[in-house]
Structure formats: C-alpha cells, structure tokens
C-alpha cells in the first residue's frame, strides 16, 4: 500500500468514527 492509500483509509475511518459517535450521542440524549 502506498502512503496516499494509508492516509485516505485513516481519514475515511476517522470520519466514520466521528459520525458514529455523533449519532450515538444524539440517539441517547
């Protein structure tokens, strides 16, 4: 894997985690 692919995966995963956490916070409040 190239560095660009690695960075893209990390950004994608990080964005997914942020969206998931926001959804959970709104859902349980």
N, C-alpha and C positions, 0 to 999 in steps of 0.2 A: 504493500500500500504506500502511496505517496503521502507527503506531508499535507498536501491540499485535501486529500480524501480524509485523512485523520481529523484535520481541523473541521471539515464540513460535518463529519459524524458527531464530533463533540458539540458543535453548535446546535445541530439538529436535536441531539439528546437533551442538551441543556434547555432548549426552548420547550421541548416536550415536558420536561420535569416542571418548569415554571408554570406552564398552562395547567398541568395536572394538579399542582399544589393550589393554584388559584381556584380551580374548580372545586376541590375538596373544601377549601376554606369557605367558599360561598355556599356550598351544599350543606355544611354542618353548622351554619350560624343562624 
